[in-house]
Amino acid sequence: MPARDLILVLIVCVAWGFNFIAVAQGMTHFSPYVFTVLRFSLLLGLLLPFLKLPPTGQWPRLVAVCLSTGALHFGFLFWAMGRSADVTSVAITLQTYVPMTVLMAIALLGERVGWRTGVAIGVSFAGVAMLSLDPLIFEQVDVVGIALLAAFFQSLGSVLMRGLRGLGVLNFQAWTAAISLPPLILGSLLFDDHRVAMVLSAGPLDWGAVVYTTVFASILGHGLFFYLVQRHPVSAVMPYILLAPVLAVIFGIVVWGDRPGWRLLAGGALVLSGILVVSIRALRRREKRRSD
């Protein structure tokens, strides 16, 4: 991979890693529903010119994918961040979507994996179990559970996404925003008492969090990632992407003041090492099928 594209990978990892700090900042003022509605409203407004009708027959799958990777994934993610006392635990737990995706592909698509992948999946979830024994996390086990739900819906959407055809990255993001907004707005109307006051009293940092998660994490991050996987084998890109949660942990310590204990760090290392093995072996199988 040339130096220019390595720089682009680093930009993606920084954008996604720092996104956890932006979300944590947003959750100090907004409710999860209001923050998610603002995020998707801005995203839809910016990407409206790219909103094109999907190919015939794609609507049911498109709605399911957009709700899973949009309203449900981000709703639970922001809820976890709003309840968490730190950034690190959520950033690491969320990465379990990778082994979850493999398990869902086995269950829903009938895919088969080798014993090494099975061991790596077990290592990842053992890491989550160790992470939950950290004194900080032990006091907020519900946060880990909510983050696992966010990872679950991201995994479900990723598996269902394999059947989508004829949608570019910006068109898909625009539809994700458009389809996610109605249930999120309904949820805010039902459960948020001071949504108007939250919006009117928001300061520059609060609005900056909304803008960052929309422009830098979503449009820039996913756009560059899409560009990179078009130019290089996915197996050459994905190992670098694991730098994103590592940067999230570093940003959590340096910027947000996280003080993770050794169990959290050791559990995180198990999660990420297992994910690295799962990712590399899955991508090798995919490339082998293409070459056959």
C-alpha positions in Angstrom: 0.0 0.0 0.0 1.5 3.4 -1.0 2.3 6.0 1.6 -0.6 8.2 0.5 -3.1 5.4 1.1 -1.5 4.6 4.5 -2.1 8.2 5.4 -5.7 7.9 4.4 -6.1 4.7 6.5 -4.6 6.7 9.5 -7.2 9.5 8.8 -10.0 6.9 8.9 -8.7 5.4 12.2 -8.3 8.8 13.8 -11.8 9.9 12.7 -13.4 6.7 14.0 -11.3 6.6 17.2 -12.0 10.2 18.2 -15.7 9.7 17.4 -16.1 8.0 20.8 -14.9 11.3 22.5 -17.3 13.3 20.4 -20.2 11.0 21.3 -19.2 11.2 25.0 -19.2 15.0 24.8 -22.6 15.0 23.1 -24.0 12.7 25.8 -23.1 15.2 28.5 -25.9 17.5 27.2 -28.2 15.6 24.8 -30.3 12.5 25.4 -29.4 9.5 23.2 -32.6 10.0 21.2 -32.1 13.7 20.6 -28.4 13.3 19.7 -29.2 10.5 17.3 -32.0 12.5 15.7 -29.7 15.5 15.3 -27.0 13.4 13.8 -29.2 11.7 11.2 -31.0 14.9 10.4 -27.7 16.6 9.5 -26.5 13.5 7.7 -29.7 13.4 5.6 -29.5 17.1 4.8 -25.9 16.9 3.6 -26.4 13.7 1.6 -29.9 14.5 0.2 -28.4 15.1 -3.4 -27.2 11.5 -3.3 -30.5 10.0 -2.3 -31.5 7.7 -5.2 -34.2 5.0 -5.4 -32.8 1.6 -4.8 -33.1 -1.2 -7.5 -36.4 -3.1 -7.7 -36.8 -5.7 -5.0 -34.3 -4.2 -2.6 -36.7 -2.3 -0.4 -37.3 -4.9 2.4 -33.6 -5.7 2.8 -32.7 -2.0 2.6 -35.1 -1.1 5.4 -33.9 -3.9 7.6 -30.2 -3.0 7.0 -30.8 0.7 7.6 -32.7 0.1 10.8 -30.1 -2.3 12.1 -27.0 -0.3 11.3 -28.7 3.0 11.8 -31.5 3.6 14.4 -30.8 0.4 16.5 -27.0 0.4 16.4 -26.5 4.1 17.0 -29.4 4.2 19.5 -27.9 1.6 21.7 -24.3 2.9 21.2 -25.3 6.4 22.3 -27.3 5.0 25.2 -24.3 3.1 26.3 -22.0 6.1 26.0 -24.5 8.2 27.9 -24.5 5.8 30.9 -20.8 4.9 30.8 -18.3 6.5 33.2 -15.5 5.9 30.6 -14.9 5.7 26.8 -12.6 2.7 26.8 -15.0 0.0 27.8 -17.6 0.9 25.2 -15.0 1.3 22.4 -13.6 -2.1 23.1 -16.9 -3.9 23.7 -18.2 -2.6 20.4 -15.5 -4.4 18.5 -17.2 -7.7 19.2 -19.4 -7.0 16.2 -16.6 -8.7 14.1 -16.9 -12.2 15.7 -20.6 -11.7 16.1 -20.9 -11.1 12.3 -19.1 -14.4 11.7 -21.5 -16.2 14.1 -24.5 -14.7 12.3 -23.1 -15.6 8.9 -22.9 -19.2 10.1 -26.4 -19.1 11.5 -28.2 -17.1 8.7 -26.1 -17.8 5.6 -24.8 -21.3 6.4 -21.2 -20.3 6.2 -18.5 -22.5 7.6 -15.4 -21.6 9.6 -12.3 -23.5 10.7 -11.3 -24.3 14.2 -8.8 -21.4 14.3 -11.6 -18.9 13.7 -13.7 -20.6 16.4 -10.9 -20.3 18.9 -10.3 -16.6 17.9 -14.0 -15.9 18.5 -13.9 -17.6 21.9 -10.8 -15.5 22.8 -12.7 -12.3 21.8 -15.6 -13.1 24.0 -13.3 -14.2 26.8 -11.8 -10.7 26.6 -15.2 -9.2 27.1 -15.7 -11.4 30.2 -12.3 -10.3 31.6 -13.1 -6.7 30.8 -16.3 -6.9 32.8 -14.3 -7.9 35.9 -12.5 -4.5 35.9 -13.7 -2.6 39.1 -14.9 0.3 36.9 -16.8 -1.9 34.6 -18.2 -4.2 37.4 -20.1 -1.1 38.6 -21.7 -0.6 35.2 -22.2 -4.0 33.7 -25.4 -2.7 32.1 -23.2 -0.5 29.9 -21.4 -3.5 28.6 -24.7 -5.2 27.9 -26.0 -2.2 26.0 -22.8 -1.9 24.0 -23.1 -5.6 23.1 -26.6 -4.9 21.8 -25.2 -2.1 19.6 -22.6 -4.5 18.3 -25.3 -7.1 17.7 -27.3 -4.9 15.5 -24.2 -3.7 13.6 -23.4 -7.4 13.0 -27.0 -8.2 11.9 -26.9 -5.2 9.5 -23.5 -6.3 8.1 -24.8 -9.8 7.3 -28.0 -8.5 5.7 -26.0 -6.0 3.8 -24.4 -8.7 1.7 -27.6 -9.0 -0.3 -27.8 -5.3 -1.2 -27.0 -4.4 -4.8 -26.7 -1.1 -6.7 -26.2 1.3 -3.8 -23.1 3.5 -3.4 -21.7 4.5 0.0 -23.2 8.0 0.1 -26.6 6.8 -1.2 -26.7 4.1 1.4 -25.8 6.5 4.2 -28.5 8.9 3.0 -31.1 6.1 3.1 -29.9 5.0 6.5 -30.6 8.5 7.8 -34.0 8.7 6.1 -35.2 5.3 7.3 -33.8 5.7 10.8 -35.3 9.1 11.6 -39.0 8.3 11.9 -38.6 5.7 14.7 -36.0 7.8 16.5 -38.2 10.9 16.4 -41.1 8.8 17.7 -38.9 7.5 20.5 -37.8 11.0 21.4 -41.4 12.2 21.5 -42.3 9.3 23.8 -39.4 9.4 26.2 -37.7 12.8 26.1 -39.3 15.5 28.3 -37.0 18.4 27.5 -35.9 17.8 23.9 -36.5 21.4 22.8 -34.6 22.8 25.8 -31.7 20.5 25.0 -31.4 21.9 21.5 -31.9 25.5 22.4 -29.4 25.4 25.3 -26.7 23.4 23.5 -23.2 25.0 23.4 -20.5 25.0 20.8 -18.9 21.8 22.1 -22.3 20.0 22.0 -23.0 21.1 18.4 -19.4 20.3 17.6 -20.0 16.7 18.7 -23.0 16.4 16.4 -21.0 17.8 13.5 -18.0 15.6 14.1 -20.0 12.3 14.3 -21.8 13.3 11.1 -19.1 14.8 8.9 -15.9 13.3 10.1 -16.9 9.9 11.4 -19.6 9.1 8.9 -19.1 10.9 5.7 -15.3 11.3 5.7 -14.5 8.0 7.6 -16.8 5.7 5.7 -16.1 7.5 2.4 -12.4 7.1 2.7 -12.8 3.5 3.8 -15.0 2.8 0.8 -12.3 4.4 -1.5 -9.5 2.3 0.1 -11.3 -1.1 -0.3 -12.0 -0.3 -3.9 -8.2 0.3 -4.5 -6.8 -2.5 -2.4 -7.7 -6.0 -1.2 -9.9 -5.8 1.9 -7.3 -8.1 3.6 -4.7 -5.3 3.1 -6.9 -2.6 4.7 -8.7 -4.3 7.6 -5.7 -5.0 9.9 -4.9 -1.3 9.9 -8.5 -0.5 10.8 -8.0 -2.2 14.2 -5.9 0.9 15.0 -9.2 2.7 15.5 -10.3 1.2 18.8 -6.7 1.4 20.0 -6.7 5.1 19.3 -10.1 5.4 21.0 -8.6 4.0 24.2 -5.6 6.4 23.9 -8.0 9.3 23.3 -10.1 8.2 26.2 -7.1 8.2 28.5 -5.5 11.5 27.2 -8.6 13.6 26.4 -11.4 12.1 28.5 -9.5 11.1 31.6 -10.1 7.4 31.5 -8.1 5.3 34.0 -8.5 1.7 32.8 -7.3 -1.0 35.1 -5.2 -4.0 34.0 -8.2 -6.3 33.6 -9.8 -3.8 31.2 -6.6 -3.5 29.2 -5.9 -7.2 29.2 -9.5 -8.0 28.2 -9.2 -5.4 25.4 -6.0 -7.0 24.2 -7.8 -10.4 24.0 -10.8 -8.9 22.2 -8.6 -7.1 19.6 -6.2 -10.1 19.1 -9.2 -12.4 18.5 -10.8 -10.0 16.1 -7.5 -9.6 14.2 -7.3 -13.4 13.6 -11.0 -13.6 12.7 -10.7 -10.7 10.2 -7.6 -12.0 8.5 -8.9 -15.6 8.2 -12.2 -14.4 6.8 -10.6 -12.2 4.3 -8.2 -15.0 3.2 -11.2 -17.3 2.6 -12.9 -14.6 0.6 -9.9 -14.1 -1.6 -9.4 -17.8 -2.1 -13.0 -18.2 -3.3 -12.5 -15.3 -5.8 -9.3 -16.9 -7.1 -10.9 -20.4 -7.6 
